[in-house]
Amino acid sequence: MQTYTLIIELEKDRKIGVGKLGVFNLPRGFYLYTGSGGRNISARLARHRKKRGKRLHWHIDYLLRSRHARIIGVRESSGEECAVNQAFKRIKGARIPVPGFGASDCRKDCLSHLIYFKKRPILPSSRPSP
């Protein structure tokens, strides 16, 4: 399974409704969202980059539809989604802005697959696939 992490900049504070999770005040800053792409990760990433004309299916769709949110980078890995997410949660300054975000099928008690940073985080070097 391919895993990806979107590096998102939110340029202004925003109040964003996230489906059944509710409405949240998200501060401007940087967000890491980790997900899995199945067999066609390039199609998943293309969908995330699309701003209009898509059904709001995943929690991340609600954040990315904001005109103040933009994907500024993508990191792909062959690591398991929750392990990658857990590693990013250990970066200094990491906070969970929306409990349950992107983690409705999580089995590793991640709490959220969206992580907030006030300043752009320095991500650990990715390791080569085995």
C-alpha positions in Angstrom: 0.0 0.0 0.0 1.3 3.4 -0.9 1.2 6.2 1.7 1.3 9.9 1.0 1.5 13.0 3.1 0.2 16.3 1.9 2.0 19.4 3.1 -0.7 22.1 3.2 -0.4 25.8 3.9 -3.5 27.5 5.2 -2.9 31.2 4.5 -5.6 32.6 6.8 -7.5 31.5 9.9 -10.6 29.6 8.7 -13.7 28.2 10.2 -14.2 24.9 8.3 -17.1 22.4 8.5 -15.8 18.9 8.2 -18.8 16.7 7.5 -20.2 14.9 10.5 -17.1 15.9 12.6 -18.5 19.4 13.0 -17.1 22.9 12.5 -13.6 23.8 13.5 -11.6 27.0 13.7 -8.3 26.2 12.0 -5.4 28.7 12.5 -3.3 29.7 9.6 -0.1 27.7 9.4 1.0 24.3 8.0 -0.8 21.0 8.1 0.3 17.5 7.3 -2.3 15.1 6.2 -1.3 11.4 5.8 -3.4 9.0 3.8 -3.1 5.9 1.7 -3.5 5.8 -2.1 -4.3 2.2 -2.8 -3.1 1.0 -6.2 -3.4 4.3 -8.0 -1.8 6.9 -5.8 -1.3 9.4 -8.7 -5.1 9.5 -9.2 -5.7 10.1 -5.5 -3.2 13.0 -5.5 -4.6 14.5 -8.6 -8.1 14.4 -6.9 -6.7 16.2 -3.9 -5.2 18.9 -6.0 -8.6 19.5 -7.8 -10.4 22.5 -6.1 -13.8 22.3 -7.8 -16.2 19.8 -9.2 -15.6 17.0 -6.8 -17.9 15.4 -4.3 -16.8 15.9 -0.7 -15.9 12.4 0.3 -12.9 12.4 2.6 -12.3 14.8 5.5 -9.4 16.3 3.7 -11.8 17.4 0.9 -13.4 19.9 3.3 -10.1 21.6 4.1 -8.7 21.6 0.6 -11.8 23.3 -0.9 -10.9 26.5 0.9 -9.4 29.0 -1.4 -6.9 29.8 1.4 -5.6 26.2 1.6 -3.0 25.0 -0.9 -0.9 21.9 -1.2 2.7 23.0 -1.2 4.3 19.5 -1.2 3.7 15.8 -1.2 5.8 13.1 0.3 5.2 9.5 -0.8 6.4 6.4 1.1 5.9 2.7 1.3 5.5 2.9 5.0 2.2 2.0 6.7 -0.1 5.1 7.0 -0.4 5.1 10.8 3.4 4.6 11.3 4.1 7.6 9.1 1.5 9.7 10.8 2.9 8.8 14.3 6.4 9.8 13.2 5.2 13.2 12.1 3.3 13.7 15.4 6.7 13.5 17.2 8.0 16.6 15.4 8.5 19.6 17.7 5.4 21.9 17.6 3.0 19.3 16.3 -0.6 19.7 17.4 -3.9 17.8 16.7 -6.3 20.4 15.3 -9.3 18.2 14.7 -9.7 14.9 16.6 -10.8 12.1 14.3 -9.8 13.9 11.1 -8.9 11.3 8.4 -8.8 8.6 11.1 -12.2 7.1 11.0 -10.8 3.7 9.9 -7.5 4.0 11.9 -6.7 1.0 14.0 -3.6 2.4 15.7 -5.2 5.0 17.9 -3.7 7.9 15.9 -6.5 10.3 17.1 -6.1 12.3 13.8 -4.3 12.0 10.5 -4.2 15.8 10.3 -1.3 17.5 12.2 -0.9 21.3 12.6 2.3 23.4 12.9 2.4 27.1 13.3 5.6 27.2 11.3 6.6 25.0 8.3 7.9 21.8 9.9 11.2 20.3 9.0 10.3 16.7 8.0 12.6 13.8 8.8 14.5 12.4 5.8 12.6 9.6 4.1 14.2 6.2 4.2 14.5 4.2 1.0 12.0 1.4 0.6 13.2 -2.1 1.6 
